[in-house]
Amino acid sequence: MADWRDRIVIDPELCHGKPCIKGTRIWVSLIVDNLAAGASEKEILEAYPSLSPGDVRASLAFAAEMTRERYVDMPLTKTVGS
């Protein structure tokens, strides 16, 4: 994944500040939890048609970054129209 920051946002006014796929209210953790439970990428994309394969890969890249136990510089963003 070239840069998961292009697909994932953290906005304190959206989903209680949890990391989400940009333009959706789909939590990164929901995607990773589904993959961990054995769901295939195809199943996730069918269940959440607003997602793309790149969003699933970005979620995994984000999760991998979080496991490196270091600070991740990610600016908070405001949702337009909130």
mmCIF file of the N, C-alpha and C atoms, coordinates in Angstrom:
data_MODEL
# 
_entry.id   MODEL 
# 
loop_
_atom_site.group_PDB 
_atom_site.id 
_atom_site.type_symbol 
_atom_site.label_atom_id 
_atom_site.label_alt_id 
_atom_site.label_comp_id 
_atom_site.label_asym_id 
_atom_site.label_entity_id 
_atom_site.label_seq_id 
_atom_site.pdbx_PDB_ins_code 
_atom_site.Cartn_x 
_atom_site.Cartn_y 
_atom_site.Cartn_z 
_atom_site.occupancy 
_atom_site.B_iso_or_equiv 
_atom_site.pdbx_formal_charge 
_atom_site.auth_seq_id 
_atom_site.auth_comp_id 
_atom_site.auth_asym_id 
_atom_site.auth_atom_id 
_atom_site.pdbx_PDB_model_num 
ATOM 1   N N  . MET A 1 1  ? 0.854   -1.169  0.000  1.00 0.00 ? 1  MET A N  1 
ATOM 2   C CA . MET A 1 1  ? 0.000   0.000   0.000  1.00 0.00 ? 1  MET A CA 1 
ATOM 3   C C  . MET A 1 1  ? 0.897   1.227   0.000  1.00 0.00 ? 1  MET A C  1 
ATOM 4   N N  . ALA A 1 2  ? 0.783   2.027   -1.029 1.00 0.00 ? 2  ALA A N  1 
ATOM 5   C CA . ALA A 1 2  ? 1.635   3.206   -1.177 1.00 0.00 ? 2  ALA A CA 1 
ATOM 6   C C  . ALA A 1 2  ? 1.470   4.153   0.003  1.00 0.00 ? 2  ALA A C  1 
ATOM 7   N N  . ASP A 1 3  ? 0.267   4.536   0.313  1.00 0.00 ? 3  ASP A N  1 
ATOM 8   C CA . ASP A 1 3  ? 0.064   5.407   1.461  1.00 0.00 ? 3  ASP A CA 1 
ATOM 9   C C  . ASP A 1 3  ? -1.371  5.296   1.952  1.00 0.00 ? 3  ASP A C  1 
ATOM 10  N N  . TRP A 1 4  ? -1.542  4.585   3.056  1.00 0.00 ? 4  TRP A N  1 
ATOM 11  C CA . TRP A 1 4  ? -2.879  4.406   3.608  1.00 0.00 ? 4  TRP A CA 1 
ATOM 12  C C  . TRP A 1 4  ? -3.491  5.737   4.037  1.00 0.00 ? 4  TRP A C  1 
ATOM 13  N N  . ARG A 1 5  ? -2.664  6.763   4.256  1.00 0.00 ? 5  ARG A N  1 
ATOM 14  C CA . ARG A 1 5  ? -3.180  8.075   4.673  1.00 0.00 ? 5  ARG A CA 1 
ATOM 15  C C  . ARG A 1 5  ? -4.080  8.707   3.615  1.00 0.00 ? 5  ARG A C  1 
ATOM 16  N N  . ASP A 1 6  ? -3.980  8.243   2.384  1.00 0.00 ? 6  ASP A N  1 
ATOM 17  C CA . ASP A 1 6  ? -4.846  8.755   1.322  1.00 0.00 ? 6  ASP A CA 1 
ATOM 18  C C  . ASP A 1 6  ? -6.266  8.215   1.439  1.00 0.00 ? 6  ASP A C  1 
ATOM 19  N N  . ARG A 1 7  ? -6.447  7.140   2.197  1.00 0.00 ? 7  ARG A N  1 
ATOM 20  C CA . ARG A 1 7  ? -7.754  6.472   2.278  1.00 0.00 ? 7  ARG A CA 1 
ATOM 21  C C  . ARG A 1 7  ? -8.377  6.466   3.667  1.00 0.00 ? 7  ARG A C  1 
ATOM 22  N N  . ILE A 1 8  ? -7.598  6.769   4.698  1.00 0.00 ? 8  ILE A N  1 
ATOM 23  C CA . ILE A 1 8  ? -8.086  6.671   6.076  1.00 0.00 ? 8  ILE A CA 1 
ATOM 24  C C  . ILE A 1 8  ? -8.053  8.040   6.728  1.00 0.00 ? 8  ILE A C  1 
ATOM 25  N N  . VAL A 1 9  ? -9.135  8.368   7.432  1.00 0.00 ? 9  VAL A N  1 
ATOM 26  C CA . VAL A 1 9  ? -9.217  9.646   8.133  1.00 0.00 ? 9  VAL A CA 1 
ATOM 27  C C  . VAL A 1 9  ? -9.569  9.407   9.600  1.00 0.00 ? 9  VAL A C  1 
ATOM 28  N N  . ILE A 1 10 ? -9.138  10.358  10.417 1.00 0.00 ? 10 ILE A N  1 
ATOM 29  C CA . ILE A 1 10 ? -9.551  10.396  11.820 1.00 0.00 ? 10 ILE A CA 1 
ATOM 30  C C  . ILE A 1 10 ? -10.132 11.779  12.050 1.00 0.00 ? 10 ILE A C  1 
ATOM 31  N N  . ASP A 1 11 ? -11.419 11.822  12.340 1.00 0.00 ? 11 ASP A N  1 
ATOM 32  C CA . ASP A 1 11 ? -12.141 13.073  12.540 1.00 0.00 ? 11 ASP A CA 1 
ATOM 33  C C  . ASP A 1 11 ? -12.904 12.946  13.847 1.00 0.00 ? 11 ASP A C  1 
ATOM 34  N N  . PRO A 1 12 ? -12.639 13.812  14.828 1.00 0.00 ? 12 PRO A N  1 
ATOM 35  C CA . PRO A 1 12 ? -13.319 13.694  16.119 1.00 0.00 ? 12 PRO A CA 1 
ATOM 36  C C  . PRO A 1 12 ? -14.836 13.818  16.019 1.00 0.00 ? 12 PRO A C  1 
ATOM 37  N N  . GLU A 1 13 ? -15.331 14.360  14.911 1.00 0.00 ? 13 GLU A N  1 
ATOM 38  C CA . GLU A 1 13 ? -16.772 14.518  14.739 1.00 0.00 ? 13 GLU A CA 1 
ATOM 39  C C  . GLU A 1 13 ? -17.385 13.393  13.897 1.00 0.00 ? 13 GLU A C  1 
ATOM 40  N N  . LEU A 1 14 ? -16.603 12.425  13.527 1.00 0.00 ? 14 LEU A N  1 
ATOM 41  C CA . LEU A 1 14 ? -17.072 11.307  12.710 1.00 0.00 ? 14 LEU A CA 1 
ATOM 42  C C  . LEU A 1 14 ? -16.716 10.006  13.416 1.00 0.00 ? 14 LEU A C  1 
ATOM 43  N N  . CYS A 1 15 ? -17.714 9.224   13.721 1.00 0.00 ? 15 CYS A N  1 
ATOM 44  C CA . CYS A 1 15 ? -17.510 7.904   14.349 1.00 0.00 ? 15 CYS A CA 1 
ATOM 45  C C  . CYS A 1 15 ? -16.668 7.996   15.615 1.00 0.00 ? 15 CYS A C  1 
ATOM 46  N N  . HIS A 1 16 ? -16.905 9.035   16.396 1.00 0.00 ? 16 HIS A N  1 
ATOM 47  C CA . HIS A 1 16 ? -16.222 9.216   17.690 1.00 0.00 ? 16 HIS A CA 1 
ATOM 48  C C  . HIS A 1 16 ? -14.706 9.261   17.554 1.00 0.00 ? 16 HIS A C  1 
ATOM 49  N N  . GLY A 1 17 ? -14.215 9.717   16.410 1.00 0.00 ? 17 GLY A N  1 
ATOM 50  C CA . GLY A 1 17 ? -12.776 9.844   16.212 1.00 0.00 ? 17 GLY A CA 1 
ATOM 51  C C  . GLY A 1 17 ? -12.053 8.560   15.856 1.00 0.00 ? 17 GLY A C  1 
ATOM 52  N N  . LYS A 1 18 ? -12.803 7.499   15.593 1.00 0.00 ? 18 LYS A N  1 
ATOM 53  C CA . LYS A 1 18 ? -12.156 6.236   15.207 1.00 0.00 ? 18 LYS A CA 1 
ATOM 54  C C  . LYS A 1 18 ? -11.687 6.324   13.759 1.00 0.00 ? 18 LYS A C  1 
ATOM 55  N N  . PRO A 1 19 ? -10.580 5.678   13.426 1.00 0.00 ? 19 PRO A N  1 
ATOM 56  C CA . PRO A 1 19 ? -10.111 5.678   12.048 1.00 0.00 ? 19 PRO A CA 1 
ATOM 57  C C  . PRO A 1 19 ? -11.155 5.046   11.121 1.00 0.00 ? 19 PRO A C  1 
ATOM 58  N N  . CYS A 1 20 ? -11.502 5.774   10.068 1.00 0.00 ? 20 CYS A N  1 
ATOM 59  C CA . CYS A 1 20 ? -12.514 5.325   9.105  1.00 0.00 ? 20 CYS A CA 1 
ATOM 60  C C  . CYS A 1 20 ? -11.974 5.459   7.687  1.00 0.00 ? 20 CYS A C  1 
ATOM 61  N N  . ILE A 1 21 ? -12.623 4.742   6.791  1.00 0.00 ? 21 ILE A N  1 
ATOM 62  C CA . ILE A 1 21 ? -12.319 4.894   5.373  1.00 0.00 ? 21 ILE A CA 1 
ATOM 63  C C  . ILE A 1 21 ? -12.891 6.236   4.922  1.00 0.00 ? 21 ILE A C  1 
ATOM 64  N N  . LYS A 1 22 ? -12.073 7.012   4.260  1.00 0.00 ? 22 LYS A N  1 
ATOM 65  C CA . LYS A 1 22 ? -12.463 8.347   3.806  1.00 0.00 ? 22 LYS A CA 1 
ATOM 66  C C  . LYS A 1 22 ? -13.768 8.285   3.007  1.00 0.00 ? 22 LYS A C  1 
ATOM 67  N N  . GLY A 1 23 ? -14.692 9.197   3.329  1.00 0.00 ? 23 GLY A N  1 
ATOM 68  C CA . GLY A 1 23 ? -15.962 9.281   2.620  1.00 0.00 ? 23 GLY A CA 1 
ATOM 69  C C  . GLY A 1 23 ? -17.006 8.297   3.088  1.00 0.00 ? 23 GLY A C  1 
ATOM 70  N N  . THR A 1 24 ? -16.691 7.534   4.146  1.00 0.00 ? 24 THR A N  1 
ATOM 71  C CA . THR A 1 24 ? -17.637 6.555   4.690  1.00 0.00 ? 24 THR A CA 1 
ATOM 72  C C  . THR A 1 24 ? -17.654 6.681   6.211  1.00 0.00 ? 24 THR A C  1 
ATOM 73  N N  . ARG A 1 25 ? -18.484 5.894   6.819  1.00 0.00 ? 25 ARG A N  1 
ATOM 74  C CA . ARG A 1 25 ? -18.486 5.746   8.276  1.00 0.00 ? 25 ARG A CA 1 
ATOM 75  C C  . ARG A 1 25 ? -18.062 4.317   8.641  1.00 0.00 ? 25 ARG A C  1 
ATOM 76  N N  . ILE A 1 26 ? -17.282 3.723   7.779  1.00 0.00 ? 26 ILE A N  1 
ATOM 77  C CA . ILE A 1 26 ? -16.834 2.348   7.988  1.00 0.00 ? 26 ILE A CA 1 
ATOM 78  C C  . ILE A 1 26 ? -15.489 2.371   8.707  1.00 0.00 ? 26 ILE A C  1 
ATOM 79  N N  . TRP A 1 27 ? -15.486 1.810   9.912  1.00 0.00 ? 27 TRP A N  1 
ATOM 80  C CA . TRP A 1 27 ? -14.284 1.794   10.737 1.00 0.00 ? 27 TRP A CA 1 
ATOM 81  C C  . TRP A 1 27 ? -13.236 0.861   10.140 1.00 0.00 ? 27 TRP A C  1 
ATOM 82  N N  . VAL A 1 28 ? -11.997 1.269   10.237 1.00 0.00 ? 28 VAL A N  1 
ATOM 83  C CA . VAL A 1 28 ? -10.880 0.415   9.849  1.00 0.00 ? 28 VAL A CA 1 
ATOM 84  C C  . VAL A 1 28 ? -10.913 -0.870  10.679 1.00 0.00 ? 28 VAL A C  1 
ATOM 85  N N  . SER A 1 29 ? -11.214 -0.739  11.954 1.00 0.00 ? 29 SER A N  1 
ATOM 86  C CA . SER A 1 29 ? -11.240 -1.918  12.829 1.00 0.00 ? 29 SER A CA 1 
ATOM 87  C C  . SER A 1 29 ? -12.300 -2.923  12.388 1.00 0.00 ? 29 SER A C  1 
ATOM 88  N N  . LEU A 1 30 ? -13.408 -2.465  11.828 1.00 0.00 ? 30 LEU A N  1 
ATOM 89  C CA . LEU A 1 30 ? -14.445 -3.371  11.340 1.00 0.00 ? 30 LEU A CA 1 
ATOM 90  C C  . LEU A 1 30 ? -13.894 -4.232  10.204 1.00 0.00 ? 30 LEU A C  1 
ATOM 91  N N  . ILE A 1 31 ? -13.158 -3.608  9.305  1.00 0.00 ? 31 ILE A N  1 
ATOM 92  C CA . ILE A 1 31 ? -12.570 -4.338  8.180  1.00 0.00 ? 31 ILE A CA 1 
ATOM 93  C C  . ILE A 1 31 ? -11.546 -5.351  8.682  1.00 0.00 ? 31 ILE A C  1 
ATOM 94  N N  . VAL A 1 32 ? -10.664 -4.903  9.561  1.00 0.00 ? 32 VAL A N  1 
ATOM 95  C CA . VAL A 1 32 ? -9.615  -5.791  10.079 1.00 0.00 ? 32 VAL A CA 1 
ATOM 96  C C  . VAL A 1 32 ? -10.230 -6.914  10.909 1.00 0.00 ? 32 VAL A C  1 
ATOM 97  N N  . ASP A 1 33 ? -11.236 -6.598  11.719 1.00 0.00 ? 33 ASP A N  1 
ATOM 98  C CA . ASP A 1 33 ? -11.928 -7.634  12.506 1.00 0.00 ? 33 ASP A CA 1 
ATOM 99  C C  . ASP A 1 33 ? -12.548 -8.689  11.595 1.00 0.00 ? 33 ASP A C  1 
ATOM 100 N N  . ASN A 1 34 ? -13.179 -8.249  10.512 1.00 0.00 ? 34 ASN A N  1 
ATOM 101 C CA . ASN A 1 34 ? -13.790 -9.201  9.578  1.00 0.00 ? 34 ASN A CA 1 
ATOM 102 C C  . ASN A 1 34 ? -12.741 -10.089 8.923  1.00 0.00 ? 34 ASN A C  1 
ATOM 103 N N  . LEU A 1 35 ? -11.623 -9.502  8.524  1.00 0.00 ? 35 LEU A N  1 
ATOM 104 C CA . LEU A 1 35 ? -10.550 -10.305 7.936  1.00 0.00 ? 35 LEU A CA 1 
ATOM 105 C C  . LEU A 1 35 ? -10.015 -11.304 8.961  1.00 0.00 ? 35 LEU A C  1 
ATOM 106 N N  . ALA A 1 36 ? -9.845  -10.852 10.192 1.00 0.00 ? 36 ALA A N  1 
ATOM 107 C CA . ALA A 1 36 ? -9.329  -11.733 11.243 1.00 0.00 ? 36 ALA A CA 1 
ATOM 108 C C  . ALA A 1 36 ? -10.302 -12.883 11.542 1.00 0.00 ? 36 ALA A C  1 
ATOM 109 N N  . ALA A 1 37 ? -11.592 -12.625 11.344 1.00 0.00 ? 37 ALA A N  1 
ATOM 110 C CA . ALA A 1 37 ? -12.600 -13.652 11.588 1.00 0.00 ? 37 ALA A CA 1 
ATOM 111 C C  . ALA A 1 37 ? -12.747 -14.622 10.418 1.00 0.00 ? 37 ALA A C  1 
ATOM 112 N N  . GLY A 1 38 ? -11.976 -14.370 9.345  1.00 0.00 ? 38 GLY A N  1 
ATOM 113 C CA . GLY A 1 38 ? -11.986 -15.298 8.222  1.00 0.00 ? 38 GLY A CA 1 
ATOM 114 C C  . GLY A 1 38 ? -12.771 -14.838 7.004  1.00 0.00 ? 38 GLY A C  1 
ATOM 115 N N  . ALA A 1 39 ? -13.348 -13.644 7.054  1.00 0.00 ? 39 ALA A N  1 
ATOM 116 C CA . ALA A 1 39 ? -14.060 -13.136 5.880  1.00 0.00 ? 39 ALA A CA 1 
ATOM 117 C C  . ALA A 1 39 ? -13.059 -12.842 4.774  1.00 0.00 ? 39 ALA A C  1 
ATOM 118 N N  . SER A 1 40 ? -13.459 -13.113 3.569  1.00 0.00 ? 40 SER A N  1 
ATOM 119 C CA . SER A 1 40 ? -12.584 -12.813 2.429  1.00 0.00 ? 40 SER A CA 1 
ATOM 120 C C  . SER A 1 40 ? -12.766 -11.355 2.028  1.00 0.00 ? 40 SER A C  1 
ATOM 121 N N  . GLU A 1 41 ? -11.817 -10.860 1.267  1.00 0.00 ? 41 GLU A N  1 
ATOM 122 C CA . GLU A 1 41 ? -11.947 -9.496  0.748  1.00 0.00 ? 41 GLU A CA 1 
ATOM 123 C C  . GLU A 1 41 ? -13.233 -9.375  -0.067 1.00 0.00 ? 41 GLU A C  1 
ATOM 124 N N  . LYS A 1 42 ? -13.524 -10.383 -0.854 1.00 0.00 ? 42 LYS A N  1 
ATOM 125 C CA . LYS A 1 42 ? -14.739 -10.377 -1.676 1.00 0.00 ? 42 LYS A CA 1 
ATOM 126 C C  . LYS A 1 42 ? -15.988 -10.257 -0.807 1.00 0.00 ? 42 LYS A C  1 
ATOM 127 N N  . GLU A 1 43 ? -16.047 -11.005 0.286  1.00 0.00 ? 43 GLU A N  1 
ATOM 128 C CA . GLU A 1 43 ? -17.200 -10.942 1.185  1.00 0.00 ? 43 GLU A CA 1 
ATOM 129 C C  . GLU A 1 43 ? -17.352 -9.549  1.797  1.00 0.00 ? 43 GLU A C  1 
ATOM 130 N N  . ILE A 1 44 ? -16.237 -8.955  2.177  1.00 0.00 ? 44 ILE A N  1 
ATOM 131 C CA . ILE A 1 44 ? -16.281 -7.619  2.770  1.00 0.00 ? 44 ILE A CA 1 
ATOM 132 C C  . ILE A 1 44 ? -16.761 -6.607  1.737  1.00 0.00 ? 44 ILE A C  1 
ATOM 133 N N  . LEU A 1 45 ? -16.249 -6.697  0.521  1.00 0.00 ? 45 LEU A N  1 
ATOM 134 C CA . LEU A 1 45 ? -16.655 -5.767  -0.529 1.00 0.00 ? 45 LEU A CA 1 
ATOM 135 C C  . LEU A 1 45 ? -18.130 -5.936  -0.889 1.00 0.00 ? 45 LEU A C  1 
ATOM 136 N N  . GLU A 1 46 ? -18.630 -7.149  -0.822 1.00 0.00 ? 46 GLU A N  1 
ATOM 137 C CA . GLU A 1 46 ? -20.058 -7.382  -1.085 1.00 0.00 ? 46 GLU A CA 1 
ATOM 138 C C  . GLU A 1 46 ? -20.923 -6.824  0.050  1.00 0.00 ? 46 GLU A C  1 
ATOM 139 N N  . ALA A 1 47 ? -20.449 -6.950  1.287  1.00 0.00 ? 47 ALA A N  1 
ATOM 140 C CA . ALA A 1 47 ? -21.204 -6.455  2.440  1.00 0.00 ? 47 ALA A CA 1 
ATOM 141 C C  . ALA A 1 47 ? -21.174 -4.934  2.537  1.00 0.00 ? 47 ALA A C  1 
ATOM 142 N N  . TYR A 1 48 ? -20.105 -4.326  2.056  1.00 0.00 ? 48 TYR A N  1 
ATOM 143 C CA . TYR A 1 48 ? -19.915 -2.873  2.120  1.00 0.00 ? 48 TYR A CA 1 
ATOM 144 C C  . TYR A 1 48 ? -19.556 -2.371  0.726  1.00 0.00 ? 48 TYR A C  1 
ATOM 145 N N  . PRO A 1 49 ? -20.563 -2.192  -0.138 1.00 0.00 ? 49 PRO A N  1 
ATOM 146 C CA . PRO A 1 49 ? -20.284 -1.846  -1.537 1.00 0.00 ? 49 PRO A CA 1 
ATOM 147 C C  . PRO A 1 49 ? -19.582 -0.505  -1.750 1.00 0.00 ? 49 PRO A C  1 
ATOM 148 N N  . SER A 1 50 ? -19.564 0.349   -0.739 1.00 0.00 ? 50 SER A N  1 
ATOM 149 C CA . SER A 1 50 ? -18.856 1.631   -0.902 1.00 0.00 ? 50 SER A CA 1 
ATOM 150 C C  . SER A 1 50 ? -17.343 1.467   -0.761 1.00 0.00 ? 50 SER A C  1 
ATOM 151 N N  . LEU A 1 51 ? -16.890 0.285   -0.344 1.00 0.00 ? 51 LEU A N  1 
ATOM 152 C CA . LEU A 1 51 ? -15.458 0.028   -0.205 1.00 0.00 ? 51 LEU A CA 1 
ATOM 153 C C  . LEU A 1 51 ? -14.862 -0.460  -1.516 1.00 0.00 ? 51 LEU A C  1 
ATOM 154 N N  . SER A 1 52 ? -13.567 -0.254  -1.646 1.00 0.00 ? 52 SER A N  1 
ATOM 155 C CA . SER A 1 52 ? -12.817 -0.772  -2.793 1.00 0.00 ? 52 SER A CA 1 
ATOM 156 C C  . SER A 1 52 ? -11.733 -1.715  -2.269 1.00 0.00 ? 52 SER A C  1 
ATOM 157 N N  . PRO A 1 53 ? -11.159 -2.522  -3.131 1.00 0.00 ? 53 PRO A N  1 
ATOM 158 C CA . PRO A 1 53 ? -10.039 -3.370  -2.690 1.00 0.00 ? 53 PRO A CA 1 
ATOM 159 C C  . PRO A 1 53 ? -8.907  -2.546  -2.068 1.00 0.00 ? 53 PRO A C  1 
ATOM 160 N N  . GLY A 1 54 ? -8.667  -1.351  -2.583 1.00 0.00 ? 54 GLY A N  1 
ATOM 161 C CA . GLY A 1 54 ? -7.633  -0.494  -2.013 1.00 0.00 ? 54 GLY A CA 1 
ATOM 162 C C  . GLY A 1 54 ? -7.940  -0.074  -0.588 1.00 0.00 ? 54 GLY A C  1 
ATOM 163 N N  . ASP A 1 55 ? -9.226  0.078   -0.267 1.00 0.00 ? 55 ASP A N  1 
ATOM 164 C CA . ASP A 1 55 ? -9.612  0.427   1.108  1.00 0.00 ? 55 ASP A CA 1 
ATOM 165 C C  . ASP A 1 55 ? -9.292  -0.717  2.065  1.00 0.00 ? 55 ASP A C  1 
ATOM 166 N N  . VAL A 1 56 ? -9.510  -1.930  1.615  1.00 0.00 ? 56 VAL A N  1 
ATOM 167 C CA . VAL A 1 56 ? -9.202  -3.100  2.448  1.00 0.00 ? 56 VAL A CA 1 
ATOM 168 C C  . VAL A 1 56 ? -7.689  -3.180  2.671  1.00 0.00 ? 56 VAL A C  1 
ATOM 169 N N  . ARG A 1 57 ? -6.913  -2.991  1.614  1.00 0.00 ? 57 ARG A N  1 
ATOM 170 C CA . ARG A 1 57 ? -5.446  -3.015  1.759  1.00 0.00 ? 57 ARG A CA 1 
ATOM 171 C C  . ARG A 1 57 ? -4.965  -1.880  2.653  1.00 0.00 ? 57 ARG A C  1 
ATOM 172 N N  . ALA A 1 58 ? -5.576  -0.706  2.521  1.00 0.00 ? 58 ALA A N  1 
ATOM 173 C CA . ALA A 1 58 ? -5.199  0.429   3.373  1.00 0.00 ? 58 ALA A CA 1 
ATOM 174 C C  . ALA A 1 58 ? -5.484  0.115   4.837  1.00 0.00 ? 58 ALA A C  1 
ATOM 175 N N  . SER A 1 59 ? -6.582  -0.566  5.102  1.00 0.00 ? 59 SER A N  1 
ATOM 176 C CA . SER A 1 59 ? -6.917  -0.936  6.484  1.00 0.00 ? 59 SER A CA 1 
ATOM 177 C C  . SER A 1 59 ? -5.871  -1.873  7.065  1.00 0.00 ? 59 SER A C  1 
ATOM 178 N N  . LEU A 1 60 ? -5.422  -2.821  6.266  1.00 0.00 ? 60 LEU A N  1 
ATOM 179 C CA . LEU A 1 60 ? -4.368  -3.726  6.734  1.00 0.00 ? 60 LEU A CA 1 
ATOM 180 C C  . LEU A 1 60 ? -3.051  -2.989  6.928  1.00 0.00 ? 60 LEU A C  1 
ATOM 181 N N  . ALA A 1 61 ? -2.738  -2.079  6.019  1.00 0.00 ? 61 ALA A N  1 
ATOM 182 C CA . ALA A 1 61 ? -1.503  -1.299  6.161  1.00 0.00 ? 61 ALA A CA 1 
ATOM 183 C C  . ALA A 1 61 ? -1.554  -0.434  7.413  1.00 0.00 ? 61 ALA A C  1 
ATOM 184 N N  . PHE A 1 62 ? -2.703  0.155   7.700  1.00 0.00 ? 62 PHE A N  1 
ATOM 185 C CA . PHE A 1 62 ? -2.887  0.961   8.902  1.00 0.00 ? 62 PHE A CA 1 
ATOM 186 C C  . PHE A 1 62 ? -2.697  0.083   10.143 1.00 0.00 ? 62 PHE A C  1 
ATOM 187 N N  . ALA A 1 63 ? -3.318  -1.092  10.138 1.00 0.00 ? 63 ALA A N  1 
ATOM 188 C CA . ALA A 1 63 ? -3.185  -2.013  11.274 1.00 0.00 ? 63 ALA A CA 1 
ATOM 189 C C  . ALA A 1 63 ? -1.731  -2.424  11.471 1.00 0.00 ? 63 ALA A C  1 
ATOM 190 N N  . ALA A 1 64 ? -1.033  -2.685  10.386 1.00 0.00 ? 64 ALA A N  1 
ATOM 191 C CA . ALA A 1 64 ? 0.384   -3.049  10.484 1.00 0.00 ? 64 ALA A CA 1 
ATOM 192 C C  . ALA A 1 64 ? 1.188   -1.903  11.085 1.00 0.00 ? 64 ALA A C  1 
ATOM 193 N N  . GLU A 1 65 ? 0.895   -0.698  10.662 1.00 0.00 ? 65 GLU A N  1 
ATOM 194 C CA . GLU A 1 65 ? 1.595   0.478   11.195 1.00 0.00 ? 65 GLU A CA 1 
ATOM 195 C C  . GLU A 1 65 ? 1.360   0.606   12.701 1.00 0.00 ? 65 GLU A C  1 
ATOM 196 N N  . MET A 1 66 ? 0.145   0.337   13.136 1.00 0.00 ? 66 MET A N  1 
ATOM 197 C CA . MET A 1 66 ? -0.189  0.452   14.561 1.00 0.00 ? 66 MET A CA 1 
ATOM 198 C C  . MET A 1 66 ? 0.551   -0.587  15.399 1.00 0.00 ? 66 MET A C  1 
ATOM 199 N N  . THR A 1 67 ? 0.875   -1.721  14.815 1.00 0.00 ? 67 THR A N  1 
ATOM 200 C CA . THR A 1 67 ? 1.557   -2.762  15.589 1.00 0.00 ? 67 THR A CA 1 
ATOM 201 C C  . THR A 1 67 ? 3.047   -2.518  15.739 1.00 0.00 ? 67 THR A C  1 
ATOM 202 N N  . ARG A 1 68 ? 3.549   -1.525  15.051 1.00 0.00 ? 68 ARG A N  1 
ATOM 203 C CA . ARG A 1 68 ? 4.983   -1.226  15.157 1.00 0.00 ? 68 ARG A CA 1 
ATOM 204 C C  . ARG A 1 68 ? 5.323   -0.464  16.436 1.00 0.00 ? 68 ARG A C  1 
ATOM 205 N N  . GLU A 1 69 ? 4.315   -0.167  17.248 1.00 0.00 ? 69 GLU A N  1 
ATOM 206 C CA . GLU A 1 69 ? 4.494   0.486   18.546 1.00 0.00 ? 69 GLU A CA 1 
ATOM 207 C C  . GLU A 1 69 ? 5.284   1.777   18.464 1.00 0.00 ? 69 GLU A C  1 
ATOM 208 N N  . ARG A 1 70 ? 4.880   2.597   17.540 1.00 0.00 ? 70 ARG A N  1 
ATOM 209 C CA . ARG A 1 70 ? 5.494   3.908   17.470 1.00 0.00 ? 70 ARG A CA 1 
ATOM 210 C C  . ARG A 1 70 ? 4.420   4.927   17.134 1.00 0.00 ? 70 ARG A C  1 
ATOM 211 N N  . TYR A 1 71 ? 4.716   6.161   17.339 1.00 0.00 ? 71 TYR A N  1 
ATOM 212 C CA . TYR A 1 71 ? 3.783   7.246   17.075 1.00 0.00 ? 71 TYR A CA 1 
ATOM 213 C C  . TYR A 1 71 ? 3.547   7.388   15.580 1.00 0.00 ? 71 TYR A C  1 
ATOM 214 N N  . VAL A 1 72 ? 2.299   7.521   15.201 1.00 0.00 ? 72 VAL A N  1 
ATOM 215 C CA . VAL A 1 72 ? 1.941   7.722   13.800 1.00 0.00 ? 72 VAL A CA 1 
ATOM 216 C C  . VAL A 1 72 ? 1.421   9.138   13.653 1.00 0.00 ? 72 VAL A C  1 
ATOM 217 N N  . ASP A 1 73 ? 2.119   9.942   12.875 1.00 0.00 ? 73 ASP A N  1 
ATOM 218 C CA . ASP A 1 73 ? 1.715   11.317  12.652 1.00 0.00 ? 73 ASP A CA 1 
ATOM 219 C C  . ASP A 1 73 ? 0.566   11.338  11.658 1.00 0.00 ? 73 ASP A C  1 
ATOM 220 N N  . MET A 1 74 ? -0.630  11.641  12.163 1.00 0.00 ? 74 MET A N  1 
ATOM 221 C CA . MET A 1 74 ? -1.812  11.675  11.318 1.00 0.00 ? 74 MET A CA 1 
ATOM 222 C C  . MET A 1 74 ? -2.665  12.843  11.766 1.00 0.00 ? 74 MET A C  1 
ATOM 223 N N  . PRO A 1 75 ? -2.817  13.844  10.931 1.00 0.00 ? 75 PRO A N  1 
ATOM 224 C CA . PRO A 1 75 ? -3.576  15.021  11.343 1.00 0.00 ? 75 PRO A CA 1 
ATOM 225 C C  . PRO A 1 75 ? -5.059  14.721  11.462 1.00 0.00 ? 75 PRO A C  1 
ATOM 226 N N  . LEU A 1 76 ? -5.697  15.375  12.424 1.00 0.00 ? 76 LEU A N  1 
ATOM 227 C CA . LEU A 1 76 ? -7.144  15.303  12.547 1.00 0.00 ? 76 LEU A CA 1 
ATOM 228 C C  . LEU A 1 76 ? -7.746  16.134  11.436 1.00 0.00 ? 76 LEU A C  1 
ATOM 229 N N  . THR A 1 77 ? -8.858  15.684  10.903 1.00 0.00 ? 77 THR A N  1 
ATOM 230 C CA . THR A 1 77 ? -9.522  16.437  9.847  1.00 0.00 ? 77 THR A CA 1 
ATOM 231 C C  . THR A 1 77 ? -10.951 16.741  10.260 1.00 0.00 ? 77 THR A C  1 
ATOM 232 N N  . LYS A 1 78 ? -11.480 17.811  9.757  1.00 0.00 ? 78 LYS A N  1 
ATOM 233 C CA . LYS A 1 78 ? -12.866 18.177  10.005 1.00 0.00 ? 78 LYS A CA 1 
ATOM 234 C C  . LYS A 1 78 ? -13.680 17.727  8.816  1.00 0.00 ? 78 LYS A C  1 
ATOM 235 N N  . THR A 1 79 ? -14.852 17.189  9.089  1.00 0.00 ? 79 THR A N  1 
ATOM 236 C CA . THR A 1 79 ? -15.756 16.781  8.035  1.00 0.00 ? 79 THR A CA 1 
ATOM 237 C C  . THR A 1 79 ? -16.511 18.001  7.535  1.00 0.00 ? 79 THR A C  1 
ATOM 238 N N  . VAL A 1 80 ? -16.516 18.212  6.247  1.00 0.00 ? 80 VAL A N  1 
ATOM 239 C CA . VAL A 1 80 ? -17.215 19.341  5.660  1.00 0.00 ? 80 VAL A CA 1 
ATOM 240 C C  . VAL A 1 80 ? -18.704 19.152  5.861  1.00 0.00 ? 80 VAL A C  1 
ATOM 241 N N  . GLY A 1 81 ? -19.371 20.188  6.323  1.00 0.00 ? 81 GLY A N  1 
ATOM 242 C CA . GLY A 1 81 ? -20.825 20.136  6.511  1.00 0.00 ? 81 GLY A CA 1 
ATOM 243 C C  . GLY A 1 81 ? -21.261 19.584  7.844  1.00 0.00 ? 81 GLY A C  1 
ATOM 244 N N  . SER A 1 82 ? -20.349 19.294  8.742  1.00 0.00 ? 82 SER A N  1 
ATOM 245 C CA . SER A 1 82 ? -20.718 18.760  10.057 1.00 0.00 ? 82 SER A CA 1 
ATOM 246 C C  . SER A 1 82 ? -21.128 19.865  10.983 1.00 0.00 ? 82 SER A C  1 
# 
